[in-house]
Amino acid sequence: MLIYDIETNGLLDELDRVHTLHILETATGTRLRFNDGYFADGSPAPRHGSLAEGFILLMKARHICGHNVISFDNPAITKVYPWFKLRPDCIVEDTMVWARLLWPHIKQIDSSWMKKGKLPFDFGKQKLLGSHKLKAWGIRLGVLKADYEGEWDLFTQEMEEYAAQDPVTTYALWKKIREKLTDYDPFKRREDAQLEHDVQYVIALQQRFGFLFDRINAEKLEWTLRARKAELEDELRVAFKPWVRPVRYKGQPVVVTAGRRTKVRRWDEDGNEFTVEFLKGETYEKLKLVSFNPGSRPQIAERLIEQYGWIPVEFTDSGAPKVDETTLGSLDHIPAARLLVDYLTVDKRLGQLAEGDNAWMKKVAADGRIHGYVNTLGAITRRMTHSDPNMAQVPSLVNAKGVVPYGKECRSLFVVAMGFLLCGVDAEGLELRMLAHYMAKFDGGSYGDTVVNGKKEDGSDVHTVNQKLIRLNSRNSAKTWIYAYLYGAGLLKLGMVIYEDFSPAQREAFNAKHAQGKAREAAVARLGKQARARVEAGLPALGMLQAKIKRLAASGFLKTLDGGLLRVRSAHAALNTLLQGGGAIVMKKALVILFNRLLAAGWVPDLVTGQLRRGDDVMGFTANIHDEFQMEVPEHLAEEIGQMGKDAIRDAGIAFNLRCPLAGSCDIGKNWAEAH
């Protein structure tokens, strides 16, 4: 096997030169270096051949390995040397993918090792805690990957020596990986690893292709939000009058002794100022007038309690009242709460759009696209995570509670080029179908039949069935409750869904019966406990599944659909881990099935641009969010490719022998709002 690494003069979107290539041949331990023969200062650079000769060596190899080579090294080489192509049967081992797959809990390992002194004290300060960077692994394995402080534009001796260490560190990591693998056969790779390598390849293309962003309408939305925020601030200043508060120093009120006759400002209940006179020698307390700040969560809680008599039910871990759009949205009896919900929502949207460090408008590249980063193994359940910016947080159009404020406006900003359409494919009811698959061992597929064939019109659909079991007023609340249950919500959270579903009369009666504070919190938790018991009694297979999963989870692991293992953090999170992991894996399988069918249909991937080309046609993946993937496709091929996506989701379920069939749906439009 050849382990390799390159150094270039920049990141993928800007580089135009490869400085050096280092190869380590594992069978013999031979280390080879390839470069153009001279350093930037004109002195000769030691080498075993030219860069072209080194790349040809890689092209002939049957088995190669490197760290993050799928996302960086291979496309970087191709960008500078377009003739570089690996042989079709070449096995590429990416140690970044392997490490993420085998050690999803690396952050916990690092924390434990730091406490034991096995890692440097500044490991966290170097932002290496929980990292799968090669430098982090070099430190963990005692094969340090040194830092390079020089310029990347110039090929220097210092850079060459820095580069020489990378294959050594990668080889040490590969040997660590091999320790975890039994009966390793590079030409018959285990199913979970093959799937994750394939997914990394497709997502790397997606990141390079990007998602076209409508800056003009983004600016219009920004000013719409700013104007609305200013309006809400004015309305909130009326709803929440200013109030007087003692000036404090080191936690104590400041008391002043007048050195002479002194006039001191004071304010009445409406905030109107007047003065009070104190004679020499008299003492007075320093006071200040405080105006309401809607951006302060503690202040929101304080004013709602003092001014409107709010009785909090949910609290944070520190004991403070929980203040967010959900808790405030349930306060129908307090008109100002609606204003606060609107303000927090508008403020959040502004942060996402324009003001935050990772605001969409700040992340538009020179090509007009946003190239968000995707960690294909970011969650312990193997679900993808997103950053820079987090595309998974772009608000949807609707949720269980109805229309999402500014969801349509936000999604409409993610668009396609002229002559193209956005093709959005998603799995229908993925979580519940995965649940039905696992329950089928106990109920013979009965729950799956309800999920697949139930009808909302006659009340036989799964959410109406759950609504009746939980005894809720709203079908939407039933959807919220069951997903909270599946995601491992505690009793208080489950109870809060019921509490928020109460009619005003029900809530008034409940509040009258249970005193504010811990007593009410305990009563809400009992609501959750009772509802959970009713659901598990009404669905015996669910209770049996829960019991079985908890027994299996006692080992700390659950087996996945593709033969891997999911680490379980706690018994109460076991079901969530199983379902989320199963959903992530089938969606990855669907993505790979679709991609392979596109290749079979003649589409050719461009490693540099991320495009797929077939003749004069071009397409690309733009987003992959949990149970959906988005593609920018030629207008005349949208229906065809959309159908391929739907078929891929169905066939992913078949590939894993799911006992509840999967189904995909497809929406096509000019932007993300229309395509999902």
N, C-alpha and C positions, 0 to 999 in steps of 0.2 A: 504494500500500500504506500502511496506517496502522500505525505503530509506537506501542505504548501501554504505560503502566505506572501502577499505582495505589499509594497509601499508605493503610494501614489502622491501626486502633488495636490490632492484635495479630496473633498467628498464626491460622491457619485455624480451629482448634478453639475459639478464645476471642473472636475479633473480632466486633463487631456494628456497625461503622461504617466507611465508606470516607471518608477525608478529602479526597482529591484524585485526579484523573485527568489524565494528560498524554498528548497525542497528537502525533506528528510525521508529517506527510503527506510521503512521500518524493518524490512527483512535483514538488512545489513548494517543499519545505523549510519549509512553514508549520508553526508550533508552536502548539498549542492547549492551554489549561488549563481544567479544569472543576472547580468546587467549589460549596459552598453559599453562597458570597458573603461570609463573615465568618470572621476568625481567632478563636481562642479568647478573645482579649482584647477582642473587639468591634469591632476595626478592620476596614475593608473589605478583602476579598481580591480581587486582580485575577483576572478570569476571562473566558472567551469564552462561557460558558453554565453551566447547572446540571449537576450530576452526572448527572441523568437524561437530559439532552440529550446529554451525552457518550456515555453508554452506548447510547443510541438510534443515535448515529452509528456506533458499533462494530457494532451489530446489523444495520445496513444495508450494511456493508462486505462486499466479496467477497474481500478479501485483507488479512489482519492479521498483525502480528508482535510478539512480545514475548519477554522472557527468563523462562523458567519459568512461562509463563502457563497451560500446561495443568494444572500441579499446584497453582498458587496463585491467580493473578489471576482467572481465569475462575470457579472455584468460589467465591472470596471475593466477587466481584461478585454472583454468584447467591445467595449466602447472605443478603446484605443487601437485594438487589433481586431477589426470586424471579421477576419477569417477564423478567429478562434472558436472552435466548436468541439465539445466533448463527444466522444463516440456514443452512439445511442444506447449501448448496453453498459455504459460506465456507471458504477455505483458511487454516489457522492455521499460521504459521511460528513454531516455538519455538526460539529461538537456543540455549537450553540443550541441547536434543536435537541440533540440528545440530552444535554445538561438540563435544559428546561423541562424535558419530559421526565427524567429520572429524579430530579431534585426540585420539585415545585415548592418545597418547603425550605429552600435554601436560606431564607431570611431567619427562620427559627434556628437553623443550624448555626448560622453566623452569630446570632445573639448568644446562644449557649457557649460557643467557642470563645467569644469575647469575654464573657464572664469568667471563663476558666483560664484566660490568658493565652489562648492558642492562636489568637489573631492580634495584629498590632493595635495599640490603643487608638490610633487615628484611622482605623479601617472604615469606621462610619463617616468620619469627616471627609474622607476621600470619595464619599458617595458610592462605596462598594458594598455596603450592607445589603444583602439580598440580590446582588448583581450577578449576572452571568457573563460579564465582560471577561475577556481573557486575562486581563490584569488581576481581577479578583480571584480567578481560579489559580493563577500563578502563585499568589500569596497563600491561598489555602493549601496548595500542594507543595509549597516550599520550592517552587521553581519560578522564581520571581521574573515577571515581565517588566523590565526596566522602563523608566519614563524617557521620552525623547523631548528635549526642550528646544531643538533647533527649528529652522524654517522647513516647511514641507515643499516649498518650490524648488529647493536645491538638493541635489543628491550628494550627500556628504559621507565621510567615513563614519561619523557618529551615527547617522541614520542606518548605514549598512550593518553596523554591529548591533544596533537596536533591532533591526529586522531579523537578524540571524537567530535571535532568541525565541521568536514567535513559534516556529515549528517545534522547538524543544518543549515549550510550555504546552502547546496543543497536543503533542504526543503524550505528555504526562497526563493530561486530562483524558485523552483517549484510553489510556491504560486504566484510569480510574473508572471510566465508563464500562470498559470490558469486564471489570470485576463484578459489575452488576448484571451482566448478561450471561445466561447459561445457554450452552449449545449454540453459541454464536456462529452464524453462517452469513457472510456478507452478501452472498448471492441468493439468499432466501431470508430476507430481513423480516423480523417480526412485524405483525400487521400494524400495531399502533405506531411504531417508528416509521414505517413506510408511509402511513397516512400523514403523519406530521411533517415529514420531509416534503411530500407532495404539496401539502397545504402551504408550507413556507414558500415554496416556489411560486405558487399562484398569487399569494398575498404580496410577495416581493414585487411581482409585476403590477399588482394593484397600486401599491404605494408609489411606484414610479409613474404610473399613468395619471393618478390623481383624480380629483372631482372638480369640474369646472365651476367657478363661483361667480355669481352676478354682483359685481362690486357696485354698479350704479344703483340697483334696487336695494343693496345692503346699506348704502349711505342714506337712502330715503327712509328705510326702516329705522336706522339709527336716530334720525331726527324726529321721527314719529314717536319713538320710545322716549327720547329726551323731553319732548314736549309733554307727553303723558306723565312722565315722572314729575315734572315741575307742577302740573295740575294736581297730582295726587299729594304732593308736599303741601300745597296751599290748602287743600281740603283737610289734610291731617292736622295742620296747624289750628284749624277751626275745631276739629273733632277732639283734639287733645290740647287743652289749655296749658299755657306755661305754669310752672309751679315753683314754689320757693323751697330751697334746700340749704342747710347749713354748710358753710365752707369748712372743710376738714384739713387737718395737717397730721400726718402719721396716724390717720384713723380717728382723730379726736376733733370735736368742734372747736373752732377758733374763737376765743373770747378776748375782747379788746377792752382795755381801760382807757377812757377818754382823757387825753392830756389837757384838753381845753374844751370849751363848748363846741360840740361836733354835730353836724347834720348827717344823718345816715339814711341811705335809700332803703325803702321797704316797698312791698307790692301787695295789692289786694288779691282776692281770689280770681279775678279776671285778668291779672297781670298788669293792672294799671299802677304806675309808680307814684309814690308819695314819699315825704321825708319825715323822719322822727329825730328830734333833737335830744342829745345827751349832754349833761353838764360835766365839767371836769371832775374826774374821780369815779364817775359812774361806769359800769361795765355793760357791754352789749355783745351779742353774738353776731359774728359776720355771716350774712346770708347772701345768696345769689339767686337770680332768676334763671331757671332752666327751661329752655325751649325743647319741645319734643323732637327727638331724632329717630325717624322711622328705620334707620339703618342699624339701630342698637337693639338686639334681641332682648337683653335684660330690661331695657327701658320699656319696650313694648309690653313685656309681661307685667312690669311694675304698674304702668299706667292703666292697663286693662283691669288689673286687680283693684287698684285704688279708685279709679274713676268710674269703672263700669261694673265692679263687683264680680269680675270673672273668677270662676272657681276651677283652677287647673286640675286635670286628671292625669295627664302624662308628664313625666319628669325626666330630665337628663340624668346621666350617671352621677353628676355632681350634686343632684338634688334640685336644680333650677327647673322652673316650669319649661316644658318643651314648647318652643315657638317656631312654627314653620307653616307653610301654606296649608298643610293638611289639618293641623290642630286649629288654626285660625278659621279655616273654611267651615268648620263644624259649628262656629259660634253665630248661628243665624239670628240669635236674640240681641246681638251687639252690632248695630249698623256699621260702626267704625271698623269692625273686624274685616268686613268685605274690602274696605279701602286698604287695609294693611296687606291683605292677600294680593290685591292688585299691585300695590307698591313693591312687595317682595318679588313678585313675578316679573314686573317690568325691570326692576333692578338686576335680577338674575339674567334676563334676556340681554340687557345692555352689556353685562359682563361677558356673556358668551359671544356676542356679536362684535363688540368694539373695544371694551375697556379692559378685559382680563388679559393676563400675560399670554394666554393661548387663545385669545379672541380670533374668530374666523377671519376677520378683516386684516389681522396682523399676520396671518399665516398663508396668505395668497402669494404663490411663487411668481416668478417672471412670466411663466406660461399661462398665468391666469387661473391656475388650479391650486387646490389645497391637497397637499400630500401628507395626510395624517399617518402617524405611525401605528402599526398594529403588532402587538406581541401575540403571536398565534397560540402561545401557551401561558398567557399572563395570569390566569386564575388557576387555583389549585384543582378545579374541576375540568381543566383543559379548555375552558371557554376562552375566547380571545378577549384581550383588553385593548383599549385605545388611548392614544395620547397625542399631544402636539399637533392639532387639538384632539380632544376626545369626541370623535364623531358619533359615539354611542349616546352622547348627551344632547345631540340635536333633537329638540322636542318633536314628538310625534303629533299627528293631527288630532287624534282622539285617544282617550284611555278609558278605563272602567268608569270614570266619573263623568265622562262626556268630552266636549270639545276642549282641547288644550290651548290656553291663551297664547297667541302668536305662533302656534305650531305651524300652521299653514304658511304664514309669512316667512318663517325661518326656513322651512324645507324648500320653499319656492326659490330660495337663493342658490340652491345646488342644481345646476342646469347641465345642458349638453350643447355641443357645437351645432352650427347650422347643418341640416341634412341628417341629423342623428336624433334618436329617441332614447329615453331612459327606460330600461326594462328592469322592473323590480320583481323579484321572485321571492316568495316567503313560504314557510311551512305553516299549514293551518293547524291551530291548536296544538302546537308541538309538545308543550309540557304535559297536557292532559293525555295526549296519545302515548307519550312515554310512560306516564303513570298507568294507563290502561294496559300497556305491554307487560309491565311488571306485575300488575294485579291479575292478569289473565291466568297465571298459574293457580290462582285460588278461586277465581269465579268463572273460569271457562270462557272468558271474553265478554262477559255480560256488560261490564263497565265500558269496554271498548265499543260495544254496539251502541250504547247511549251517546258516547262521545262522537261517533261517526255518523249515526243515523237519526239521533234525536232531533226534534223540530221545535223551534221556539214558538211557532204558532199554536201548537197543541200542548205546550208545557212539558214535552218529553225531552227537551234538550238538557245537556248536563248542567248548565248554570241555573236553570229553573228548578231542576231536581235538587241541586245543592241549596238553592234559596229556601225551598220548603224544609229541608233537613235542618238548616241553621236557624230557620224562623226569622227571616229578614223581610223587610218591606220592599227592598229594591233588588232586582236581578243583577244590576251593576255591582251592588255591594256584595252579592254572592261571588261574583268574579274576583273582586278584591280580596275577599276572605279566603277563597280556596287557593289563590296564588300565594297569599301570605302564609298559609298553612304549608304549602309545598316548599316554600323557601325557608322553612324552619322558624317562623315567627313564634315568639313566646306567647304565653297566655294573655298577658296584658295587651299586646298588639292585636291579637285575635279579638279580644274583648272590645278594643277601641273601634274596630271596624263595625261591630254591632252597635256600640254606643253612638257612633256617628250616623248610623242608619236610623236611629230612633226618630220618631215624629216628635214635634215640640212637646206634645202631651206626654209621651212616653219618657222623654228626657226629664221633664219637670217632675214626674212621679218618681223616677229613679233617683234624682238628686235629692228629693224630699226624704227619701227612705235611707239614703246613705250620705253621711256627713262628709264635708269637704276634707281632702287630704288623704292620708293613708287608708282610711276606711273605704272611701270611694274608689281608690285605686285597686284595693283588694276586691271590691265588688265587681269592678270592670273585668279584672282577671278571672273571676268566677264565671262571668258571662262567656269568656273565651274557653274556659275549661268545659263548661256545659255544652257549648256548641261543638267543640272538638269531640266530646264523648258521643253526641248525637250523630255526627257525621260518621265516626268510626263504627258506631252500632248500626247505622243505616247502610253502611258499606262494609260488611264484615271482611271482605277481601283486603280492604285498606288497612284495617287493624292487623290482620295476619301478615301483610306485607311489612308494615312498620315493625312488628315483632321480629320477623326474620331478618330484616336489615340491621336492626340493632344488635342481634346476635352476631351477624357477620362482621359488623363494624367494630366489635370488641377486639378484633385483631388489628384494628387501625387502618384497614384497607377494604375496598370493595372492588370487585372485578368489573372491568368495562366490557362493552360490546365487542371491542376489537382486541381483547385479550390482555389489555394493560391493567394497571392498578390505579385506583383513586385513593388518595390519602384522606381519611375521615378525621376531622378535628374534634368532633364531639358526637355523642349518640343522637342528640336532638337535631343535628345538622345532617344526619346520614341520608335521609330521604331526599333532601334538597341536593346533596352532593351527587347522589345516584341519578336523579332526574336531570339536573343541570349538566352533569357530565355526559349522560346519554344523549341529551339534546345537542350538545356541542359536537359530539362525535358524529352523529348522523348528518348534521349540517356540513361538517367537514368532508364527510364521505360524499355527500351530494355535490359539493363544490368540485371535488376531484373527478367524480363521474362526469359532470358537465364539461370540465376542462378537457378531459381525455376524449370526449366525444367531439368537442370543437377541433382538437388536433386531428382526429380521424376524418373530420369533414374538410380538412385542408387548411385550417387556420394555423399560422406560424407565429410563435411568440417572438417579440423583439425585446431582448434582455435590457436594452438601454432605455427605450421609451416606455416599456410596459405594454405597448400595443400588441394586439393580435392582428395579423394581416392575412388576407386571402385575396389574391389578385389586386383589384383597386379598392377593395373594402377594408375598413379598419374598425376595430372594436376594442373595448377595454373594460376591465372590472373597476368600479369606482368606490364601492363600499361593501363591507361585510359586517353586519350588525346582528349578532345573536341568531335569529331565525330567518334572516333575509340576506340576500345579496343583490347588489345593483350593478347594472352593466350599461355602458353607453354603446349603442349599436346603430348601424345604418338603418334608416327609416324602413327600407324595403325588406329588412330581415328581422324586424322587431318581433313579429308574431312567431316566426320560426324559432328564434333563439329563446323566446319566452317559453314556448312549449318544451324545448329541450331542458330548460331549467326546472319546470314542473315535473317532467319525467324523471329527472335526476333525483329529486327529493323522494318521489315514489320508490325509485329503484334503490335508493340508499336504505330504505326500510326493508326492502326485500333482501338486500345483500346481508343484512344483519339478522334476518329471520325474525323480524318484529312480529309480535302476536296482535298488534293493532296496526292497520295499514297507515302509512303516511300519505299526505296529499299536499301538493303545492298549489299556490295561486300566483297569478302574474298580473301586474298593473303596468301599463305603458303610458308614458307622457313626456312632456318637455322638461319636467323638473321633478325633484324628489317628492314634492307634495302630490303630484299627479300619479307617481309611480309606486305609491304605497298607501 
